[in-house]
Amino acid sequence: MFESLKSRYSRWQRYSRTVAELEGLSNRDLADLGIARSDIPRLARETVGK
């Protein structure tokens, strides 16, 4: 059980860090990458995995 919680916490940290980094980019930078601001949560979830 502890390993499961540890794993979920680790994934949540990676998700939060990914969202923060992407949200820190300007709209122009996101456009250059082909990312819409509304896509950030989805992309972060895909990056972290299940």
C-alpha positions as CSV (number, residue, x, y, z in Angstrom):
1,M,0.0,0.0,0.0
2,F,2.8,2.4,0.9
3,E,4.5,1.8,-2.5
4,S,1.2,2.6,-4.3
5,L,0.8,5.9,-2.4
6,K,4.5,6.7,-3.1
7,S,4.0,6.0,-6.8
8,R,0.9,8.1,-7.0
9,Y,2.5,11.0,-5.2
10,S,5.5,10.8,-7.5
11,R,3.2,10.9,-10.6
12,W,1.3,13.9,-9.1
13,Q,4.6,15.7,-8.6
14,R,5.7,15.1,-12.2
15,Y,2.3,16.2,-13.4
16,S,2.4,19.4,-11.4
17,R,5.9,20.2,-12.5
18,T,5.0,19.7,-16.1
19,V,1.9,21.9,-15.9
20,A,3.9,24.6,-14.1
21,E,6.7,24.6,-16.7
22,L,4.3,24.7,-19.6
23,E,2.1,27.4,-18.0
24,G,5.3,29.4,-17.6
25,L,5.8,29.7,-21.3
26,S,4.4,32.6,-23.3
27,N,1.6,32.1,-25.7
28,R,4.1,32.7,-28.5
29,D,6.4,30.0,-27.2
30,L,3.5,27.6,-26.9
31,A,2.3,28.4,-30.4
32,D,5.9,27.7,-31.7
33,L,5.6,24.2,-30.1
34,G,2.2,23.7,-31.5
35,I,0.5,23.6,-28.0
36,A,-2.7,25.4,-27.1
37,R,-2.9,26.6,-23.5
38,S,-6.0,24.5,-23.1
39,D,-4.0,21.4,-24.0
40,I,-1.6,21.7,-21.1
41,P,-3.4,19.5,-18.6
42,R,-4.0,16.7,-21.2
43,L,-0.3,16.8,-22.3
44,A,0.9,16.7,-18.7
45,R,-1.3,13.6,-18.0
46,E,0.0,11.9,-21.2
47,T,3.6,12.7,-20.1
48,V,3.1,11.3,-16.7
49,G,1.2,8.2,-17.8
50,K,-1.1,6.1,-15.7
